């Protein structure tokens, strides 16, 4: 994706919807909100809100807490 947005740029309307369509499948495939935020140049909260507004089911924070068995 490698498309960063200038800090402070307002992302609204169709541009926000397009962003949601680009990041939602990547989040669903396992990328983290932090990874998506860093790559787009946006904050964690912004990406979280865009995903939430798009109706994307969000994972619980912290990742897996179960240990793998041998």
N, C-alpha and C positions, 0 to 999 in steps of 0.2 A: 504494500500500500504506500509506503514511503511518502505520503502527502501530509506535510505538516502545515498547520494553519498559523498565521501570525497571531501572537498572543494578544488577547483582547478583542479579536474579531468576533462579531456577533454572528452566530449561526442559527438562522431561523427559517421557517417556512420550508420550501422545497429543498433547500440546501441541507437542512437538518434531517429531513426524511431520507435524502440520498445518503447522508453519512450513516444513518441507522441501517439502511439496506446494505452498506458496505461492511460495517463492523459486526452486525448481528450474527451472520454465519460464522465469522471467525471466532466470536465469543462462544457460540454454540459448539464449535469444534475444539474448544479447550483453551484458547488464548485468554489471558487474564485482562481484567479491566485496566490494571496498571500498565501492561504491555501496550494495549490499544491507546491508552492516554499518552504514553511516551512517544509512540510512533506518530500520533496525530498532532502532538504539541498542545493537547488540551489537558485539563485537570481530570483526576480520578472522578470527582463529583459530576463533572460535565458528562463524561462517558457513561457513568452509572445512570444519570438522568435520561440520557438519550435512549439507552437500552430499555429502561423502565417505561418510558413514554411509548416505545415501539412494541411493548407487550412481550419482551423477551424474558423468559423465566431466568431469574438470576440465581447463581449458585450461592451456597452458604460461604461466608468468608473463612479463610484459613486453610482451605483445601482438605485433603483427606487426613484424618487423625488415626486411622487404623494402620497397624504395622503389618507388613507382609510376613506371612509364615513361610518357613522353609519347606 
